[in-house]
Amino acid sequence: MSPFHWLRMAKWARHPPSAARVKLVFAVVAACLVLVAVERFIGWPDALTLEKQPRIRIRP
């Protein structure tokens, strides 16, 4: 770990984040986990899938 990480950890130990910020971080993580679960168990909608473009080969 670089010294920068140690300084940041010391700052967080002296001045921890507010309860509102901790709730916000947990809400964002929960939203991401919900999206991953929906994609994993229900599937990705076909309407949001890009169609594969055919490769064009240029021959000299």
PQR file of N, CA, C, O and H, with PARSE charges and radii, in Angstrom:
ATOM      1  N   MET A   1       0.844  -1.173   0.000 -0.4000 1.5000
ATOM      2  CA  MET A   1       0.000   0.000   0.000 -0.0000 2.0000
ATOM      3  C   MET A   1       0.891   1.238   0.000  0.5500 1.7000
ATOM      4  O   MET A   1       1.927   1.284   0.663 -0.5500 1.4000
ATOM      5  N   SER A   2       0.471   2.210  -0.740 -0.4000 1.5000
ATOM      6  CA  SER A   2       1.245   3.442  -0.809 -0.0000 2.0000
ATOM      7  C   SER A   2       0.968   4.307   0.425  0.5500 1.7000
ATOM      8  O   SER A   2      -0.037   4.109   1.107 -0.5500 1.4000
ATOM      9  H   SER A   2      -0.370   2.173  -1.279  0.4000 1.0000
ATOM     10  N   PRO A   3       1.847   5.253   0.708 -0.5600 1.5000
ATOM     11  CA  PRO A   3       1.619   6.152   1.847  0.2800 2.0000
ATOM     12  C   PRO A   3       0.328   6.958   1.708  0.5500 1.7000
ATOM     13  O   PRO A   3      -0.270   7.348   2.711 -0.5500 1.4000
ATOM     14  N   PHE A   4      -0.097   7.206   0.482 -0.4000 1.5000
ATOM     15  CA  PHE A   4      -1.342   7.937   0.261 -0.0000 2.0000
ATOM     16  C   PHE A   4      -2.528   7.209   0.893  0.5500 1.7000
ATOM     17  O   PHE A   4      -3.403   7.838   1.488 -0.5500 1.4000
ATOM     18  H   PHE A   4       0.389   6.889  -0.332  0.4000 1.0000
ATOM     19  N   HIS A   5      -2.554   5.867   0.760 -0.4000 1.5000
ATOM     20  CA  HIS A   5      -3.646   5.098   1.347 -0.0000 2.0000
ATOM     21  C   HIS A   5      -3.634   5.193   2.870  0.5500 1.7000
ATOM     22  O   HIS A   5      -4.690   5.296   3.495 -0.5500 1.4000
ATOM     23  H   HIS A   5      -1.843   5.356   0.276  0.4000 1.0000
ATOM     24  N   TRP A   6      -2.441   5.158   3.470 -0.4000 1.5000
ATOM     25  CA  TRP A   6      -2.343   5.279   4.927 -0.0000 2.0000
ATOM     26  C   TRP A   6      -2.842   6.654   5.381  0.5500 1.7000
ATOM     27  O   TRP A   6      -3.519   6.758   6.404 -0.5500 1.4000
ATOM     28  H   TRP A   6      -1.584   5.074   2.962  0.4000 1.0000
ATOM     29  N   LEU A   7      -2.515   7.696   4.636 -0.4000 1.5000
ATOM     30  CA  LEU A   7      -2.982   9.034   5.003 -0.0000 2.0000
ATOM     31  C   LEU A   7      -4.497   9.137   4.892  0.5500 1.7000
ATOM     32  O   LEU A   7      -5.144   9.747   5.744 -0.5500 1.4000
ATOM     33  H   LEU A   7      -1.965   7.611   3.805  0.4000 1.0000
ATOM     34  N   ARG A   8      -5.059   8.548   3.856 -0.4000 1.5000
ATOM     35  CA  ARG A   8      -6.513   8.591   3.685 -0.0000 2.0000
ATOM     36  C   ARG A   8      -7.215   7.812   4.796  0.5500 1.7000
ATOM     37  O   ARG A   8      -8.241   8.255   5.312 -0.5500 1.4000
ATOM     38  H   ARG A   8      -4.534   8.053   3.164  0.4000 1.0000
ATOM     39  N   MET A   9      -6.661   6.645   5.170 -0.4000 1.5000
ATOM     40  CA  MET A   9      -7.264   5.870   6.254 -0.0000 2.0000
ATOM     41  C   MET A   9      -7.196   6.636   7.578  0.5500 1.7000
ATOM     42  O   MET A   9      -8.132   6.588   8.376 -0.5500 1.4000
ATOM     43  H   MET A   9      -5.827   6.285   4.751  0.4000 1.0000
ATOM     44  N   ALA A  10      -6.089   7.340   7.805 -0.4000 1.5000
ATOM     45  CA  ALA A  10      -5.965   8.132   9.033 -0.0000 2.0000
ATOM     46  C   ALA A  10      -6.987   9.266   9.039  0.5500 1.7000
ATOM     47  O   ALA A  10      -7.568   9.572  10.080 -0.5500 1.4000
ATOM     48  H   ALA A  10      -5.329   7.379   7.156  0.4000 1.0000
ATOM     49  N   LYS A  11      -7.207   9.885   7.891 -0.4000 1.5000
ATOM     50  CA  LYS A  11      -8.192  10.961   7.791 -0.0000 2.0000
ATOM     51  C   LYS A  11      -9.593  10.422   8.085  0.5500 1.7000
ATOM     52  O   LYS A  11     -10.359  11.050   8.816 -0.5500 1.4000
ATOM     53  H   LYS A  11      -6.735   9.636   7.045  0.4000 1.0000
ATOM     54  N   TRP A  12      -9.931   9.253   7.512 -0.4000 1.5000
ATOM     55  CA  TRP A  12     -11.242   8.667   7.753 -0.0000 2.0000
ATOM     56  C   TRP A  12     -11.405   8.264   9.214  0.5500 1.7000
ATOM     57  O   TRP A  12     -12.508   8.351   9.754 -0.5500 1.4000
ATOM     58  H   TRP A  12      -9.309   8.743   6.918  0.4000 1.0000
ATOM     59  N   ALA A  13     -10.324   7.824   9.867 -0.4000 1.5000
ATOM     60  CA  ALA A  13     -10.408   7.447  11.282 -0.0000 2.0000
ATOM     61  C   ALA A  13     -10.668   8.676  12.149  0.5500 1.7000
ATOM     62  O   ALA A  13     -11.393   8.598  13.140 -0.5500 1.4000
ATOM     63  H   ALA A  13      -9.428   7.753   9.428  0.4000 1.0000
ATOM     64  N   ARG A  14     -10.074   9.813  11.774 -0.4000 1.5000
ATOM     65  CA  ARG A  14     -10.271  11.043  12.541 -0.0000 2.0000
ATOM     66  C   ARG A  14     -11.618  11.697  12.245  0.5500 1.7000
ATOM     67  O   ARG A  14     -12.267  12.233  13.143 -0.5500 1.4000
ATOM     68  H   ARG A  14      -9.485   9.877  10.969  0.4000 1.0000
ATOM     69  N   HIS A  15     -12.032  11.649  10.984 -0.4000 1.5000
ATOM     70  CA  HIS A  15     -13.283  12.290  10.549 -0.0000 2.0000
ATOM     71  C   HIS A  15     -14.084  11.286   9.721  0.5500 1.7000
ATOM     72  O   HIS A  15     -14.027  11.311   8.491 -0.5500 1.4000
ATOM     73  H   HIS A  15     -11.505  11.213  10.254  0.4000 1.0000
ATOM     74  N   PRO A  16     -14.831  10.403  10.389 -0.5600 1.5000
ATOM     75  CA  PRO A  16     -15.595   9.397   9.632  0.2800 2.0000
ATOM     76  C   PRO A  16     -16.707  10.045   8.802  0.5500 1.7000
ATOM     77  O   PRO A  16     -17.167  11.139   9.128 -0.5500 1.4000
ATOM     78  N   PRO A  17     -17.134   9.377   7.739 -0.5600 1.5000
ATOM     79  CA  PRO A  17     -18.211   9.937   6.915  0.2800 2.0000
ATOM     80  C   PRO A  17     -19.519   9.996   7.704  0.5500 1.7000
ATOM     81  O   PRO A  17     -19.714   9.261   8.672 -0.5500 1.4000
ATOM     82  N   SER A  18     -20.398  10.879   7.271 -0.4000 1.5000
ATOM     83  CA  SER A  18     -21.676  11.044   7.959 -0.0000 2.0000
ATOM     84  C   SER A  18     -22.570   9.831   7.711  0.5500 1.7000
ATOM     85  O   SER A  18     -22.341   9.044   6.792 -0.5500 1.4000
ATOM     86  H   SER A  18     -20.239  11.476   6.485  0.4000 1.0000
ATOM     87  N   ALA A  19     -23.587   9.704   8.548 -0.4000 1.5000
ATOM     88  CA  ALA A  19     -24.527   8.592   8.407 -0.0000 2.0000
ATOM     89  C   ALA A  19     -25.267   8.667   7.072  0.5500 1.7000
ATOM     90  O   ALA A  19     -25.578   7.637   6.474 -0.5500 1.4000
ATOM     91  H   ALA A  19     -23.773  10.344   9.294  0.4000 1.0000
ATOM     92  N   ALA A  20     -25.546   9.878   6.610 -0.4000 1.5000
ATOM     93  CA  ALA A  20     -26.241  10.038   5.329 -0.0000 2.0000
ATOM     94  C   ALA A  20     -25.377   9.536   4.169  0.5500 1.7000
ATOM     95  O   ALA A  20     -25.890   8.927   3.231 -0.5500 1.4000
ATOM     96  H   ALA A  20     -25.293  10.715   7.096  0.4000 1.0000
ATOM     97  N   ARG A  21     -24.076   9.791   4.232 -0.4000 1.5000
ATOM     98  CA  ARG A  21     -23.191   9.330   3.159 -0.0000 2.0000
ATOM     99  C   ARG A  21     -23.065   7.811   3.179  0.5500 1.7000
ATOM    100  O   ARG A  21     -23.028   7.177   2.125 -0.5500 1.4000
ATOM    101  H   ARG A  21     -23.659  10.286   4.994  0.4000 1.0000
ATOM    102  N   VAL A  22     -23.001   7.228   4.363 -0.4000 1.5000
ATOM    103  CA  VAL A  22     -22.927   5.764   4.468 -0.0000 2.0000
ATOM    104  C   VAL A  22     -24.201   5.143   3.906  0.5500 1.7000
ATOM    105  O   VAL A  22     -24.135   4.142   3.193 -0.5500 1.4000
ATOM    106  H   VAL A  22     -23.031   7.743   5.220  0.4000 1.0000
ATOM    107  N   LYS A  23     -25.360   5.724   4.219 -0.4000 1.5000
ATOM    108  CA  LYS A  23     -26.633   5.233   3.675 -0.0000 2.0000
ATOM    109  C   LYS A  23     -26.665   5.356   2.158  0.5500 1.7000
ATOM    110  O   LYS A  23     -27.159   4.462   1.472 -0.5500 1.4000
ATOM    111  H   LYS A  23     -25.413   6.537   4.798  0.4000 1.0000
ATOM    112  N   LEU A  24     -26.141   6.460   1.634 -0.4000 1.5000
ATOM    113  CA  LEU A  24     -26.102   6.656   0.187 -0.0000 2.0000
ATOM    114  C   LEU A  24     -25.243   5.587  -0.486  0.5500 1.7000
ATOM    115  O   LEU A  24     -25.636   5.030  -1.512 -0.5500 1.4000
ATOM    116  H   LEU A  24     -25.740   7.186   2.191  0.4000 1.0000
ATOM    117  N   VAL A  25     -24.088   5.302   0.079 -0.4000 1.5000
ATOM    118  CA  VAL A  25     -23.198   4.290  -0.504 -0.0000 2.0000
ATOM    119  C   VAL A  25     -23.871   2.924  -0.477  0.5500 1.7000
ATOM    120  O   VAL A  25     -23.822   2.188  -1.462 -0.5500 1.4000
ATOM    121  H   VAL A  25     -23.769   5.754   0.912  0.4000 1.0000
ATOM    122  N   PHE A  26     -24.505   2.578   0.655 -0.4000 1.5000
ATOM    123  CA  PHE A  26     -25.194   1.295   0.733 -0.0000 2.0000
ATOM    124  C   PHE A  26     -26.366   1.233  -0.246  0.5500 1.7000
ATOM    125  O   PHE A  26     -26.637   0.169  -0.803 -0.5500 1.4000
ATOM    126  H   PHE A  26     -24.546   3.177   1.456  0.4000 1.0000
ATOM    127  N   ALA A  27     -27.059   2.332  -0.466 -0.4000 1.5000
ATOM    128  CA  ALA A  27     -28.169   2.360  -1.421 -0.0000 2.0000
ATOM    129  C   ALA A  27     -27.671   2.145  -2.847  0.5500 1.7000
ATOM    130  O   ALA A  27     -28.304   1.431  -3.624 -0.5500 1.4000
ATOM    131  H   ALA A  27     -26.839   3.197  -0.013  0.4000 1.0000
ATOM    132  N   VAL A  28     -26.559   2.751  -3.189 -0.4000 1.5000
ATOM    133  CA  VAL A  28     -25.995   2.577  -4.538 -0.0000 2.0000
ATOM    134  C   VAL A  28     -25.536   1.140  -4.738  0.5500 1.7000
ATOM    135  O   VAL A  28     -25.776   0.552  -5.793 -0.5500 1.4000
ATOM    136  H   VAL A  28     -26.045   3.332  -2.557  0.4000 1.0000
ATOM    137  N   VAL A  29     -24.880   0.574  -3.738 -0.4000 1.5000
ATOM    138  CA  VAL A  29     -24.434  -0.822  -3.835 -0.0000 2.0000
ATOM    139  C   VAL A  29     -25.634  -1.753  -3.946  0.5500 1.7000
ATOM    140  O   VAL A  29     -25.607  -2.703  -4.728 -0.5500 1.4000
ATOM    141  H   VAL A  29     -24.684   1.051  -2.882  0.4000 1.0000
ATOM    142  N   ALA A  30     -26.688  -1.493  -3.172 -0.4000 1.5000
ATOM    143  CA  ALA A  30     -27.892  -2.325  -3.241 -0.0000 2.0000
ATOM    144  C   ALA A  30     -28.551  -2.224  -4.614  0.5500 1.7000
ATOM    145  O   ALA A  30     -29.010  -3.230  -5.155 -0.5500 1.4000
ATOM    146  H   ALA A  30     -26.710  -0.721  -2.536  0.4000 1.0000
ATOM    147  N   ALA A  31     -28.604  -1.018  -5.181 -0.4000 1.5000
ATOM    148  CA  ALA A  31     -29.190  -0.854  -6.515 -0.0000 2.0000
ATOM    149  C   ALA A  31     -28.384  -1.625  -7.560  0.5500 1.7000
ATOM    150  O   ALA A  31     -28.956  -2.240  -8.461 -0.5500 1.4000
ATOM    151  H   ALA A  31     -28.231  -0.200  -4.742  0.4000 1.0000
ATOM    152  N   CYS A  32     -27.082  -1.592  -7.439 -0.4000 1.5000
ATOM    153  CA  CYS A  32     -26.240  -2.349  -8.382 -0.0000 2.0000
ATOM    154  C   CYS A  32     -26.470  -3.847  -8.241  0.5500 1.7000
ATOM    155  O   CYS A  32     -26.547  -4.563  -9.239 -0.5500 1.4000
ATOM    156  H   CYS A  32     -26.618  -1.093  -6.707  0.4000 1.0000
ATOM    157  N   LEU A  33     -26.580  -4.321  -7.006 -0.4000 1.5000
ATOM    158  CA  LEU A  33     -26.829  -5.746  -6.795 -0.0000 2.0000
ATOM    159  C   LEU A  33     -28.192  -6.167  -7.326  0.5500 1.7000
ATOM    160  O   LEU A  33     -28.336  -7.273  -7.846 -0.5500 1.4000
ATOM    161  H   LEU A  33     -26.517  -3.740  -6.195  0.4000 1.0000
ATOM    162  N   VAL A  34     -29.193  -5.301  -7.203 -0.4000 1.5000
ATOM    163  CA  VAL A  34     -30.519  -5.604  -7.759 -0.0000 2.0000
ATOM    164  C   VAL A  34     -30.450  -5.696  -9.272  0.5500 1.7000
ATOM    165  O   VAL A  34     -31.041  -6.599  -9.865 -0.5500 1.4000
ATOM    166  H   VAL A  34     -29.076  -4.402  -6.780  0.4000 1.0000
ATOM    167  N   LEU A  35     -29.739  -4.780  -9.900 -0.4000 1.5000
ATOM    168  CA  LEU A  35     -29.608  -4.827 -11.364 -0.0000 2.0000
ATOM    169  C   LEU A  35     -28.890  -6.093 -11.817  0.5500 1.7000
ATOM    170  O   LEU A  35     -29.285  -6.707 -12.807 -0.5500 1.4000
ATOM    171  H   LEU A  35     -29.259  -4.047  -9.418  0.4000 1.0000
ATOM    172  N   VAL A  36     -27.849  -6.483 -11.106 -0.4000 1.5000
ATOM    173  CA  VAL A  36     -27.128  -7.707 -11.458 -0.0000 2.0000
ATOM    174  C   VAL A  36     -28.036  -8.922 -11.286  0.5500 1.7000
ATOM    175  O   VAL A  36     -28.033  -9.822 -12.126 -0.5500 1.4000
ATOM    176  H   VAL A  36     -27.528  -5.984 -10.301  0.4000 1.0000
ATOM    177  N   ALA A  37     -28.809  -8.954 -10.206 -0.4000 1.5000
ATOM    178  CA  ALA A  37     -29.707 -10.086  -9.972 -0.0000 2.0000
ATOM    179  C   ALA A  37     -30.787 -10.166 -11.044  0.5500 1.7000
ATOM    180  O   ALA A  37     -31.102 -11.254 -11.525 -0.5500 1.4000
ATOM    181  H   ALA A  37     -28.812  -8.224  -9.523  0.4000 1.0000
ATOM    182  N   VAL A  38     -31.353  -9.033 -11.422 -0.4000 1.5000
ATOM    183  CA  VAL A  38     -32.381  -9.025 -12.468 -0.0000 2.0000
ATOM    184  C   VAL A  38     -31.792  -9.511 -13.784  0.5500 1.7000
ATOM    185  O   VAL A  38     -32.407 -10.315 -14.485 -0.5500 1.4000
ATOM    186  H   VAL A  38     -31.097  -8.148 -11.032  0.4000 1.0000
ATOM    187  N   GLU A  39     -30.608  -9.026 -14.117 -0.4000 1.5000
ATOM    188  CA  GLU A  39     -29.988  -9.458 -15.370 -0.0000 2.0000
ATOM    189  C   GLU A  39     -29.641 -10.940 -15.332  0.5500 1.7000
ATOM    190  O   GLU A  39     -29.773 -11.635 -16.340 -0.5500 1.4000
ATOM    191  H   GLU A  39     -30.108  -8.373 -13.547  0.4000 1.0000
ATOM    192  N   ARG A  40     -29.207 -11.418 -14.195 -0.4000 1.5000
ATOM    193  CA  ARG A  40     -28.775 -12.814 -14.080 -0.0000 2.0000
ATOM    194  C   ARG A  40     -29.953 -13.789 -14.131  0.5500 1.7000
ATOM    195  O   ARG A  40     -29.886 -14.809 -14.817 -0.5500 1.4000
ATOM    196  H   ARG A  40     -29.100 -10.853 -13.376  0.4000 1.0000
ATOM    197  N   PHE A  41     -31.036 -13.474 -13.401 -0.4000 1.5000
ATOM    198  CA  PHE A  41     -32.130 -14.425 -13.276 -0.0000 2.0000
ATOM    199  C   PHE A  41     -33.247 -14.214 -14.284  0.5500 1.7000
ATOM    200  O   PHE A  41     -33.892 -15.182 -14.688 -0.5500 1.4000
ATOM    201  H   PHE A  41     -31.090 -12.645 -12.844  0.4000 1.0000
ATOM    202  N   ILE A  42     -33.494 -12.991 -14.698 -0.4000 1.5000
ATOM    203  CA  ILE A  42     -34.559 -12.723 -15.661 -0.0000 2.0000
ATOM    204  C   ILE A  42     -33.999 -12.643 -17.072  0.5500 1.7000
ATOM    205  O   ILE A  42     -34.611 -13.145 -18.015 -0.5500 1.4000
ATOM    206  H   ILE A  42     -32.970 -12.204 -14.370  0.4000 1.0000
ATOM    207  N   GLY A  43     -32.849 -12.019 -17.220 -0.4000 1.5000
ATOM    208  CA  GLY A  43     -32.223 -11.925 -18.524 -0.0000 2.0000
ATOM    209  C   GLY A  43     -32.203 -10.504 -19.030  0.5500 1.7000
ATOM    210  O   GLY A  43     -32.926  -9.639 -18.533 -0.5500 1.4000
ATOM    211  H   GLY A  43     -32.352 -11.610 -16.454  0.4000 1.0000
ATOM    212  N   TRP A  44     -31.382 -10.276 -20.008 -0.4000 1.5000
ATOM    213  CA  TRP A  44     -31.242  -8.970 -20.623 -0.0000 2.0000
ATOM    214  C   TRP A  44     -32.276  -8.852 -21.735  0.5500 1.7000
ATOM    215  O   TRP A  44     -32.399  -9.770 -22.546 -0.5500 1.4000
ATOM    216  H   TRP A  44     -30.795 -10.979 -20.411  0.4000 1.0000
ATOM    217  N   PRO A  45     -33.033  -7.735 -21.801 -0.5600 1.5000
ATOM    218  CA  PRO A  45     -34.053  -7.605 -22.842  0.2800 2.0000
ATOM    219  C   PRO A  45     -33.426  -7.535 -24.244  0.5500 1.7000
ATOM    220  O   PRO A  45     -32.390  -6.903 -24.450 -0.5500 1.4000
ATOM    221  N   ASP A  46     -34.077  -8.194 -25.183 -0.4000 1.5000
ATOM    222  CA  ASP A  46     -33.567  -8.198 -26.555 -0.0000 2.0000
ATOM    223  C   ASP A  46     -33.579  -6.801 -27.162  0.5500 1.7000
ATOM    224  O   ASP A  46     -32.756  -6.497 -28.026 -0.5500 1.4000
ATOM    225  H   ASP A  46     -34.919  -8.708 -25.015  0.4000 1.0000
ATOM    226  N   ALA A  47     -34.488  -5.961 -26.728 -0.4000 1.5000
ATOM    227  CA  ALA A  47     -34.577  -4.609 -27.279 -0.0000 2.0000
ATOM    228  C   ALA A  47     -33.350  -3.768 -26.927  0.5500 1.7000
ATOM    229  O   ALA A  47     -33.037  -2.803 -27.623 -0.5500 1.4000
ATOM    230  H   ALA A  47     -35.156  -6.208 -26.026  0.4000 1.0000
ATOM    231  N   LEU A  48     -32.666  -4.128 -25.861 -0.4000 1.5000
ATOM    232  CA  LEU A  48     -31.488  -3.360 -25.447 -0.0000 2.0000
ATOM    233  C   LEU A  48     -30.183  -3.979 -25.918  0.5500 1.7000
ATOM    234  O   LEU A  48     -29.109  -3.472 -25.595 -0.5500 1.4000
ATOM    235  H   LEU A  48     -32.920  -4.912 -25.295  0.4000 1.0000
ATOM    236  N   THR A  49     -30.258  -5.056 -26.669 -0.4000 1.5000
ATOM    237  CA  THR A  49     -29.066  -5.720 -27.177 -0.0000 2.0000
ATOM    238  C   THR A  49     -28.714  -5.156 -28.542  0.5500 1.7000
ATOM    239  O   THR A  49     -29.568  -5.055 -29.423 -0.5500 1.4000
ATOM    240  H   THR A  49     -31.131  -5.468 -26.931  0.4000 1.0000
ATOM    241  N   LEU A  50     -27.475  -4.797 -28.706 -0.4000 1.5000
ATOM    242  CA  LEU A  50     -27.018  -4.281 -29.992 -0.0000 2.0000
ATOM    243  C   LEU A  50     -26.865  -5.418 -30.984  0.5500 1.7000
ATOM    244  O   LEU A  50     -26.431  -6.517 -30.640 -0.5500 1.4000
ATOM    245  H   LEU A  50     -26.782  -4.879 -27.990  0.4000 1.0000
ATOM    246  N   GLU A  51     -27.231  -5.126 -32.216 -0.4000 1.5000
ATOM    247  CA  GLU A  51     -27.045  -6.133 -33.253 -0.0000 2.0000
ATOM    248  C   GLU A  51     -25.594  -6.116 -33.690  0.5500 1.7000
ATOM    249  O   GLU A  51     -24.975  -5.060 -33.819 -0.5500 1.4000
ATOM    250  H   GLU A  51     -27.584  -4.233 -32.494  0.4000 1.0000
ATOM    251  N   LYS A  52     -25.070  -7.297 -33.913 -0.4000 1.5000
ATOM    252  CA  LYS A  52     -23.685  -7.404 -34.334 -0.0000 2.0000
ATOM    253  C   LYS A  52     -23.552  -6.937 -35.778  0.5500 1.7000
ATOM    254  O   LYS A  52     -24.260  -7.419 -36.662 -0.5500 1.4000
ATOM    255  H   LYS A  52     -25.572  -8.155 -33.808  0.4000 1.0000
ATOM    256  N   GLN A  53     -22.659  -6.013 -36.008 -0.4000 1.5000
ATOM    257  CA  GLN A  53     -22.442  -5.509 -37.354 -0.0000 2.0000
ATOM    258  C   GLN A  53     -21.534  -6.466 -38.124  0.5500 1.7000
ATOM    259  O   GLN A  53     -20.531  -6.937 -37.589 -0.5500 1.4000
ATOM    260  H   GLN A  53     -22.084  -5.621 -35.290  0.4000 1.0000
ATOM    261  N   PRO A  54     -21.882  -6.750 -39.367 -0.5600 1.5000
ATOM    262  CA  PRO A  54     -21.012  -7.651 -40.132  0.2800 2.0000
ATOM    263  C   PRO A  54     -19.676  -6.981 -40.439  0.5500 1.7000
ATOM    264  O   PRO A  54     -19.605  -5.781 -40.706 -0.5500 1.4000
ATOM    265  N   ARG A  55     -18.632  -7.784 -40.394 -0.4000 1.5000
ATOM    266  CA  ARG A  55     -17.304  -7.246 -40.715 -0.0000 2.0000
ATOM    267  C   ARG A  55     -17.163  -7.114 -42.222  0.5500 1.7000
ATOM    268  O   ARG A  55     -17.460  -8.036 -42.981 -0.5500 1.4000
ATOM    269  H   ARG A  55     -18.689  -8.758 -40.177  0.4000 1.0000
ATOM    270  N   ILE A  56     -16.710  -5.967 -42.622 -0.4000 1.5000
ATOM    271  CA  ILE A  56     -16.486  -5.741 -44.047 -0.0000 2.0000
ATOM    272  C   ILE A  56     -15.007  -5.898 -44.303  0.5500 1.7000
ATOM    273  O   ILE A  56     -14.177  -5.202 -43.718 -0.5500 1.4000
ATOM    274  H   ILE A  56     -16.469  -5.218 -42.005  0.4000 1.0000
ATOM    275  N   ARG A  57     -14.692  -6.820 -45.183 -0.4000 1.5000
ATOM    276  CA  ARG A  57     -13.283  -7.032 -45.517 -0.0000 2.0000
ATOM    277  C   ARG A  57     -12.975  -6.328 -46.831  0.5500 1.7000
ATOM    278  O   ARG A  57     -13.657  -6.513 -47.839 -0.5500 1.4000
ATOM    279  H   ARG A  57     -15.366  -7.385 -45.659  0.4000 1.0000
ATOM    280  N   ILE A  58     -11.965  -5.546 -46.788 -0.4000 1.5000
ATOM    281  CA  ILE A  58     -11.520  -4.848 -47.995 -0.0000 2.0000
ATOM    282  C   ILE A  58     -10.296  -5.597 -48.513  0.5500 1.7000
ATOM    283  O   ILE A  58      -9.273  -5.711 -47.839 -0.5500 1.4000
ATOM    284  H   ILE A  58     -11.410  -5.396 -45.969  0.4000 1.0000
ATOM    285  N   ARG A  59     -10.439  -6.094 -49.718 -0.4000 1.5000
ATOM    286  CA  ARG A  59      -9.320  -6.840 -50.317 -0.0000 2.0000
ATOM    287  C   ARG A  59      -8.582  -5.939 -51.280  0.5500 1.7000
ATOM    288  O   ARG A  59      -9.200  -5.240 -52.083 -0.5500 1.4000
ATOM    289  H   ARG A  59     -11.271  -6.001 -50.266  0.4000 1.0000
ATOM    290  N   PRO A  60      -7.270  -5.952 -51.206 -0.5600 1.5000
ATOM    291  CA  PRO A  60      -6.492  -5.091 -52.120  0.2800 2.0000
ATOM    292  C   PRO A  60      -6.460  -5.587 -53.543  0.5500 1.7000
ATOM    293  O   PRO A  60      -5.843  -4.958 -54.403 -0.5500 1.4000
TER
END
